Amino acid sequence: MKKTGLKTYIEANKKRLVELTKELVRIPTVNPPGENYEKMASLLDKKLTRLKLKTKKIETPKRLLKELKIQGSRRINLLAELDAGAKETVHINGHYDVVPPTGSWKTDPFEPKIKAGRIYGRGTEDMKGNIAAIIVALEAIKACGLKPAYNIQLSFTPDEETGGRTGFGYLVDKGYIKGDFGIGEGLHNDFASYGNKGILWIRVEVLGRACHACEPHRGINSFEKMVKVANELIKHRRVIGRRKTSHFTKDPSHRHATMSLGGELWGGHKINIVPDISAFSIDRRLLPEETVADVKRELQAIIDKLKKKDKDLK
């Protein structure tokens, strides 16, 4: 094969990058619950094996999935290594799961379309386009006969969209990740986004007492109690919104702490039964100046204050 310059190769293979992105998007790795993970991991394994990388599939144990109450397909992590004979290693991670398609899509989210120079499909940006770029970059290195300055270790993992403990987190816990430097999912251009990078996920369960809906006075409606808690937290969100990091962010709105309620909701059994349990989620994004412990105490204090006022709030 005739060697070519790196820039020339990449320019000549833009279509290859687009088609690979579309190929990955067509596999609906929706999370939750976690679909088609085995199919995606096998496809990526095949692509990297062809490039002569050493690959290994690592399955997250069922006991951990059971402990975390995770359902869906098997959780398959893929590791790949390119040994350049260097002293140091750079680790590059990409997650292949995507959030469920919501809203009114004008096109099939899993049959990508190109319009006005953009690819439309679930996961094109987050982050199957990134994974395609990693693979095409490796193809370019091979085609151009280049020797990387660092050894390269790749990990393509599931479940980033639900916290990552059964994906990249599992690989870290078990010592599979090597690297003197790391590259993960990031933004473009030369800037770092420091705001809203810490995260705390909470599930708030409110307990009541069930009874028949024709006699609601005999029960305690957990949904109504839950609404009371949620309303108080919505008020607190205004306080959070005034906080901002001292670090630089490209978008001024990213400087502020945020809190989103109700991304997930649970509860109720039947229309004519007063619900005995209702629950909602909290997604709290922390500033670098905040700690998880402090934020948890702050939210707990709000709930404790409500419980003092309402003896039936549990």
ChimeraX attribute file (.defattr): number of C-alpha atoms within 10 A of each C-alpha:
attribute: neighborCount
match mode: 1-to-1
recipient: residues
	/A:1	6
	/A:2	6
	/A:3	11
	/A:4	12
	/A:5	13
	/A:6	17
	/A:7	11
	/A:8	11
	/A:9	18
	/A:10	16
	/A:11	9
	/A:12	10
	/A:13	15
	/A:14	13
	/A:15	11
	/A:16	14
	/A:17	20
	/A:18	17
	/A:19	14
	/A:20	18
	/A:21	24
	/A:22	25
	/A:23	16
	/A:24	23
	/A:25	25
	/A:26	17
	/A:27	20
	/A:28	24
	/A:29	27
	/A:30	22
	/A:31	21
	/A:32	16
	/A:33	14
	/A:34	24
	/A:35	21
	/A:36	17
	/A:37	25
	/A:38	17
	/A:39	14
	/A:40	24
	/A:41	21
	/A:42	13
	/A:43	15
	/A:44	19
	/A:45	20
	/A:46	12
	/A:47	14
	/A:48	20
	/A:49	14
	/A:50	10
	/A:51	15
	/A:52	12
	/A:53	19
	/A:54	15
	/A:55	19
	/A:56	14
	/A:57	17
	/A:58	16
	/A:59	16
	/A:60	18
	/A:61	13
	/A:62	14
	/A:63	9
	/A:64	13
	/A:65	16
	/A:66	10
	/A:67	8
	/A:68	11
	/A:69	8
	/A:70	17
	/A:71	15
	/A:72	14
	/A:73	13
	/A:74	17
	/A:75	26
	/A:76	23
	/A:77	25
	/A:78	23
	/A:79	23
	/A:80	22
	/A:81	19
	/A:82	19
	/A:83	15
	/A:84	15
	/A:85	12
	/A:86	12
	/A:87	9
	/A:88	14
	/A:89	21
	/A:90	16
	/A:91	20
	/A:92	20
	/A:93	20
	/A:94	23
	/A:95	23
	/A:96	30
	/A:97	28
	/A:98	25
	/A:99	19
	/A:100	17
	/A:101	15
	/A:102	8
	/A:103	6
	/A:104	6
	/A:105	11
	/A:106	7
	/A:107	11
	/A:108	13
	/A:109	19
	/A:110	20
	/A:111	15
	/A:112	22
	/A:113	14
	/A:114	11
	/A:115	8
	/A:116	5
	/A:117	7
	/A:118	11
	/A:119	16
	/A:120	21
	/A:121	21
	/A:122	27
	/A:123	28
	/A:124	23
	/A:125	14
	/A:126	18
	/A:127	21
	/A:128	23
	/A:129	21
	/A:130	22
	/A:131	25
	/A:132	23
	/A:133	18
	/A:134	17
	/A:135	18
	/A:136	19
	/A:137	16
	/A:138	19
	/A:139	19
	/A:140	20
	/A:141	17
	/A:142	16
	/A:143	17
	/A:144	18
	/A:145	15
	/A:146	14
	/A:147	13
	/A:148	15
	/A:149	13
	/A:150	19
	/A:151	20
	/A:152	23
	/A:153	22
	/A:154	25
	/A:155	24
	/A:156	23
	/A:157	27
	/A:158	32
	/A:159	28
	/A:160	19
	/A:161	17
	/A:162	18
	/A:163	14
	/A:164	15
	/A:165	18
	/A:166	25
	/A:167	24
	/A:168	23
	/A:169	16
	/A:170	20
	/A:171	21
	/A:172	12
	/A:173	11
	/A:174	8
	/A:175	9
	/A:176	13
	/A:177	19
	/A:178	17
	/A:179	17
	/A:180	11
	/A:181	12
	/A:182	15
	/A:183	12
	/A:184	12
	/A:185	14
	/A:186	11
	/A:187	9
	/A:188	7
	/A:189	6
	/A:190	6
	/A:191	10
	/A:192	13
	/A:193	15
	/A:194	17
	/A:195	26
	/A:196	19
	/A:197	13
	/A:198	16
	/A:199	16
	/A:200	16
	/A:201	15
	/A:202	14
	/A:203	15
	/A:204	18
	/A:205	18
	/A:206	21
	/A:207	21
	/A:208	22
	/A:209	16
	/A:210	19
	/A:211	18
	/A:212	15
	/A:213	16
	/A:214	10
	/A:215	11
	/A:216	16
	/A:217	11
	/A:218	13
	/A:219	17
	/A:220	20
	/A:221	26
	/A:222	26
	/A:223	22
	/A:224	16
	/A:225	19
	/A:226	21
	/A:227	15
	/A:228	14
	/A:229	18
	/A:230	19
	/A:231	11
	/A:232	13
	/A:233	19
	/A:234	14
	/A:235	10
	/A:236	15
	/A:237	17
	/A:238	12
	/A:239	12
	/A:240	17
	/A:241	14
	/A:242	11
	/A:243	16
	/A:244	20
	/A:245	18
	/A:246	13
	/A:247	13
	/A:248	14
	/A:249	15
	/A:250	13
	/A:251	9
	/A:252	10
	/A:253	13
	/A:254	18
	/A:255	23
	/A:256	18
	/A:257	24
	/A:258	23
	/A:259	19
	/A:260	14
	/A:261	17
	/A:262	14
	/A:263	9
	/A:264	11
	/A:265	13
	/A:266	15
	/A:267	16
	/A:268	17
	/A:269	12
	/A:270	10
	/A:271	9
	/A:272	13
	/A:273	18
	/A:274	26
	/A:275	25
	/A:276	19
	/A:277	22
	/A:278	21
	/A:279	19
	/A:280	19
	/A:281	18
	/A:282	18
	/A:283	17
	/A:284	23
	/A:285	22
	/A:286	24
	/A:287	24
	/A:288	17
	/A:289	12
	/A:290	14
	/A:291	13
	/A:292	15
	/A:293	9
	/A:294	10
	/A:295	15
	/A:296	14
	/A:297	11
	/A:298	12
	/A:299	13
	/A:300	12
	/A:301	12
	/A:302	14
	/A:303	19
	/A:304	13
	/A:305	10
	/A:306	16
	/A:307	14
	/A:308	10
	/A:309	9
	/A:310	11
	/A:311	8
	/A:312	14
	/A:313	21
	/A:314	16
